[in-house]
C-alpha cells in the first residue's frame, strides 16, 4: 500500500468519524402555540406533561419571540436565520398573493444535509407545499395536500422514518404540527378535557366571520378547545420521544420545541393571529434538551426564531456560508436588550 493510499484511508476515517460523532437534531414546530398556555411556562391547566418533562431535562427560554405573527414568514426565519425583511416571505391582503422562500436562498435543511446529515421533514398542513420553498434539503419530505392531517398521522410517519434510517449517522428531523391552529377541534377525549360540553359555545369560524360579541362562557369554551389541542399534540409528542429513547438515540440527539406564533383570545379585541404583534401572538415557547444543554434551567435572555439556525450549527459544529441576523443562543453570553424585528400580514 502506497503512502498516498494510507493517507487517503486516514483522512476518510477522520472524516467519517467526525460526522458520525455529530449529534442528531429533532426540531418540533407547533403551529399557533402561545407560550403562556404550557404548564411548564406557568399555565394553571396541565396542558403539557410531556413537554414539562422535556423541559425538566433541558432549558426553558422564557423570553423567546416570533419574527412574524403568522406561519410562513415565521417559519422562514427559522429556515434562513434572518428577519422577514431579509427573506421576503410575505402575503398581501389586498391581492392575496403569497411570496415564498427564493429558490436561491440556502436554508437550514440544506446546511444539515451538506454536513452529512440524513434529513426529513414532515409537515401536516398544505401551507408548506414545495411551491413555497420549504422542501429544499430534505431527503424525505412530506406535506399534506388536503388541508391538514392530525398529529397522530404525522408522528407516525416521523417514527417510521426514525426506525428505518442508519442510526450510525446523524439525522436532522423536522416535525411541524398544525393541530393547535383554529378551528380548535381536538379529537376525543381531548375535546372535553377542559370543556364541560363539546358542543356548547360558538365555533371559531362563527366568531371570526360574523363578528358577534362573545359571552365569557363562549370565550372560555374556545380556550378550552385550544388547550385540548395542546394536550393532544403533547400526547403525540410523547410517542415520538419514547421512540427516540427506545431506539437509544436520546443520548446523542438535540431536541428543540418551539412554535411559529401564538394566538390572541380577545386580549386586544381579536381572536386569531397575523394582524398584530402583541405578546399573545409573538411570545412563543422554546425548549431545548440535549447532553450539552443545562438541565432544569430557565434562561431569561431575549431570543428569537432567527437564532435557531445558527444555534443548531453551533451545537453540532456544522459549517455553512450563510449569513445570519440571528445568533447562537448556546453562546456563553447573550446581548442584553436585543431588538427583535417582527412582521404581520401585509395589508397593502
PAMIBA-975080 format. One record per residue: x, y, z of N, C-alpha, C in turn. Coordinates in steps of 0.05 Angstrom, whole numbers, plus 5000, padded with zeros to 4 digits. Atoms other than C-alpha are relative to their C-alpha. Layout:
N
XYZXYZXYZ/...
This chain:
348
501749765000500050005000501850255000/498449765002502850674980499450205023/500449804979503651265027497550174994/502349845008498251634988497449855007/502450164993493351054998499650005031/500349994971494851045073498950275009/501049734994493751795076497050024994/502849985008487151725039498249855021/501550154980484851185089499750155026/500149854975486651615148498150244998/501849775004483152225120497149914999/502850105001476951805105499049935028/500850084972476951525176499450245017/500549754984477552225206497450134991/502549875011472052495160497649855009/502350164993467351915173499350025030/500549994971468351925248499050285009/500749734992467552685250497050044997/502949955003460552685221498349795015/501550204985458452035255499850075029/500049924972460152345322498350255005/501649764997455852955309497349935012/502750054989449353005349497850024979/502449975017442752895314498350225011/501749784992437353425316497149944993/502950015005429753395323498950275006/501249734998426254055311497049974998/502950014999418954085331498950284999/501249745003414854675307496949965004/502950034995407754715337498750264992/501449775011403255185299498250135021/502049844985399555745337500249955031/499750064971402355555406501250235015/499049794983402956135454501349895025/498450114978407956045509498549975026/501350004974403456215567497749805003/502050214998398755625553501449735004/498650244992404155105570500350005030/499850014971404254865642502950055009/497349954993411854895642500750304998/499749715000411155645628498250145020/501649884979406655745688497049994997/502950005005399755605659498649835022/501450144978394655375711498949734992/500950265010392054805668502449824993/497950195007396254175659499649924971/500450045029396454215583502349844988/497650095014403553955570501849835017/498350164983406153405616502549894986/497650105015410753125561502050224996/498149775004413753805545501150095027/499049944973414253935620502449825007/497850194994418553305627502450064983/497849925017422753515568501550245011/498849764989423854195598501649945025/498550074975426053875664502749884994/497450105008431653535626501750204984/498649815017433554155587499550285010/500149724993432754905585497450134988/502349835008426555355581501150284994/499349725007427656015544497550165005/502449864990422856475580499250244982/500649765017423357055530500749954971/499750075028423156725462497950144984/501849845016419957135406499849904972/500450065028417057005338500950244984/499349785019419657405279497750084982/502449925015412657435250497649885014/502450094986405557335274498249824983/501450215014403556835221502049814988/498350245003406256175196502350024981/497950025020410256255132502450175006/497649844995414756845148501449925026/498850094975415756595219501849764996/498550245005417955915196502450064981/497849925018422156235141502350125016/497949904983426056595195501549785014/498650234990427555925227501749874978/498750135022429455655159502550154990/497949845012434056225139501850145020/498449864980436556535204500050304997/500249715004434457225181497250105005/502649874995428757715194498350004974/501750005023422657745148500750214979/499149805020425258385115502249894982/497850115016431257985092499249764983/500850235016427957335070497750054981/502149925019421957675037497549834999/502450165000416657155054497750165012/502249834990410057525060497549944984/502650025014402757565038498750274999/501549755002398858155012497049955004/502850034996391858215039498450114977/501449875022389958664981499749824976/500050175024391858164927499749705006/500050284994392157504964502549854992/497550135009399057374935501749935024/498250104979403756964978502749964987/497350025010411257004967501749825018/498550194984415456414990503050065000/497149984998422856295001501249994971/498850005026427056474940501549744995/498550245007429955874903503050025005/497149964996436856184911500850015029/499449964971436356244987500749735013/499350254986440155695025498549995027/501750034977436155415083501249795019/499050174979437255015147500349704991/499650285008435854315118502249964980/497850025019440754445062502750005014/497549994984446154625112500549745014/499650254985444953995152500749784981/499450215020444953555090502950034990/497249965010451553865066502149935021/498250084978454553695134499749705007/500050294997453052955126497649895014/502350094985446252915159497949874982/502550105012440352475139497850205007/501949784995434552965132497249914993/502950055005426952915136498450225012/501949804991421253405143497249904996/502850085001414053225160498350235009/501749774995409053795155497149934995/502750105004401753665166498050224992/501849805011398854285132501050074972/499349955028398654465058501750254996/498549755003401955145071502949954993/497150065005408754805066500549844975/499650135025407854554996502750094988/497449925012414354554955499950274985/500249755014411655164919501250235016/498949794983413855594978502849965009/497150034996420855314982500949885026/499250114974420854965050501049724997/499250285004422554285020503049964994/497350025010429654444999501849885022/498050124983435054005030499149755014/500950244987430653435054500349754983/500050265014431952715034497249894999/502850084998424752565055498450245008/501749774995419453095052497149924996/502850075002412053005066498450245009/501849784994406853555064497249934989/502650075009399453415061498950204980/501249835020395453695003497050025005/502950024995388553605036499150185023/500649834977388454175086502049955022/497950084981391853875146499349735012/500350264987392953195178499950035030/499850004971392353015250502949945008/497350044989398553005293500749705000/499550284999397852255300501249894974/498950095026398952135226502850104995/497449895005404852595222502149885018/498150134982408252305283500549714992/499650275010407051605255502250004978/498050005021411051795193502850065010/497349934988416652105234501149765014/499150244986417051485277501049794981/499250205020417351025217502750084987/497549915012422951445186502349965020/497950044980426951425251500849715003/499550294997426250675254501649894976/498850105025428750595182502750114993/497549885008434751055178502449875013/497550104989442050895192500650145026/499649884973442951005267502950065006/497249934996450451055259500750274988/499549745012449751705221498150215013/501749804988446952365248497650064982/502349935016440052595226498950275009/501549754994436053235223497149964993/502950055003428553145232498450245008/501949784993423353695229497249885000/502950084999416153555251498450265006/501749774996411154115242497149905004/502750094993404354015275498150245000/501949775004398454465255497649995019/502550074986393254175303499050225019/500849804981393254745354498650244986/501249795016391155235299496949974999/502950015003383755425291499349804977/502449924985378355175285499749875028/500050104973380254855352498049765002/501750245001377354155341501549755009/498550234991381253665384498349754999/501550264999379252925379499449935029/500550104974376252565438502549845010/501449874977377952545496500850295004/498849734995381653205488497950224996/502049795005375353575464498450075024/501449944975372353535534501950025024/498150004978378753545575499850265016/500249744986377954285591497450144994/502649895005370754385569497949825012/502150164988364354155603498349864979/501750115021360754035538501450064973/498649975025363953915470498550174979/501649865020358254275433499250285008/501149734993356654895474501950224990/498349785010359155575453500150014970/499849975029360555815383502649894989/497650105013365555535334501850254995/498149795007371755935317499050154975/500849885025369056065247497650195004/502349834995362456345273501050275012/499049764987366256835317501650174981/498149855017371357025265498550144977/501249905025366557145207497850215006/502349824997360357475235500350225021/499449784982363457905289498250025024/501749994977358457715343501750055026/498749954974360157935414500149745015/499750254985362957355454499250045029/500550014971360057195522502349875014/497750124986365156995575500149704998/499950295002362956275573500749894972/499350085027363756245498503050024996/497149975001370856515502501449795015/498850214983372456035558499849734986/500350255015369755465514502149984978/498050005021374255665456502849945011/497450044988380255695501500349725011/499950284991378455015530500649814977/499450175023378554715460502850044991/497249945007385055065444501949855019/498350154981388154775507499849704996/500350295006385354095489501849924976/498250055022389054145423502949985009/497350004990395454305460500649735014/499750254986394453695505500249764981/500050215019393153255445502749994985/497449995013399553475409502249925020/498050084979403453395474500049705003/500250294997400952675479501449874976/498850125024403152525407503150035001/497149964997410052825421501149805020/499150204982410452335479500749744985/499550245015410051765429502750034984/497649955015415552075387502549985018/497750004982420252185446500549725012/499650274991419051475471501549834979/498650145022421251215403503050085000/497249914999427551635408501549865022/498850154978429051315475500349704994/500050285006427250615452502249934980/497950045020432050685393502750085011/497549924987437450925442501350234985/498949775014438151575404500050255018/500449764984436552045462502650125011/497549894989443752105488501750154979/498549865020446152385422498250174982/501949845015440252805400499250265014/501049744991438753545409497150024992/502949965006431253665414499450295005/500949724997428454365402497050004994/502949975004421054505411499350305001/500749725002418255175390497350034985/502549945015412355505354500650204978/499649795020411455935293499050275011/501249754988407056445331498049915021/502050064980401856485385497150054990/502949965007394356655387498850195020/501349814983390157215414497149915005/502850064993383557095451498750255012/501349754993380557795454501550175020/498549834982386058075497500350284988/499849745014386358635444497750024979/502449975017379458555412500049824975/499850175023381157995364500549715008/499450284996381157235361501649904976/498450095022386856955319502850105002/497349915001393657185296500550134972/499249905026397257535238499450304997/500849725004394058225247501350205020/498749824981398258495304502549865011/497550114988404758395343499950025030/500150014971402258365414501349755011/498650234988405557885463498549744996/501650255003399857375456500749864974/499450125026401957275383502949974994/497250025006409457355386501749885022/498550134979411557065453499549704997/500250285007412956335436501649835019/498350184984415655735474502549934985/497550115011422755505463501249825022/498850194982425254875498502249854986/497750155011432054565485500949795019/499250224983434353895510502149834985/497850165012440853515497502249975021/497950064980447053255531501750245007/498449754995450553935525498250235008/501949794991444354325548499649985030/500550004971443554535620497349895007/502650134992438154115654498650175021/501649864981432554455691500550295002/499349725000434955145672497850174988/501749815012430855755656501750244992/498449775010434256285612498150234994/501749775003431456985611501050204978/499049825022435557295554497950004977/501849985022431557525494501249854976/499250155024432057035436497649994981/502150005020428156935372500449774980/499950225019426656465315502550014982/497749995018432356715271502649925014/497650104986437156475326500249694998/500050294999435155745317502049884980/498150115021439155615252502950035010/497249984991445755895278500549845026/499750154975444555555346500449704994/499750285008443754865313502849964989/497350035012450054965272502250015022/498149974979453855185334500149755017/500250244983451454595376501249764986/499150235015453054095321502850034987/497449945012459654425300499849954969/500450025029456954465228500850274987/499049775015459454945175498050084979/501749895021455655395127501150274991/499249745010456756005084497850215006/502249814995450156315107500850235018/499749774982449957005138497350035014/502450004983445057085195499550285013/500749784982441257635230500049905029/500150124973440657155289502849925010/497650104988445956895336499549745015/500450254985447156245373499250055029/500849974972443356215438501549805018/498350174984448255675460502650145008/497649854992453556215468500050035030/499849974971456156315538498750265010/501349754993453557025539498550114976/501649895021448057355500499650305006/500349714996447058105489497450065015/502449914987442058465533498550214983/501649805013436358895508500149984969/500050035029436258595438497550104987/502349925017431658885385499449764982/500950225017427658325352498050094979/501949915021424558515285497949794996/502250185005417758215271498150124980/501949895020412458275217497349875003/502750105001404958185210499349974971/500950025028400858055147500050274987/499849755015402058585095497250084990/502749915008395658995086500050144973/499949865026398059315021499249824977/
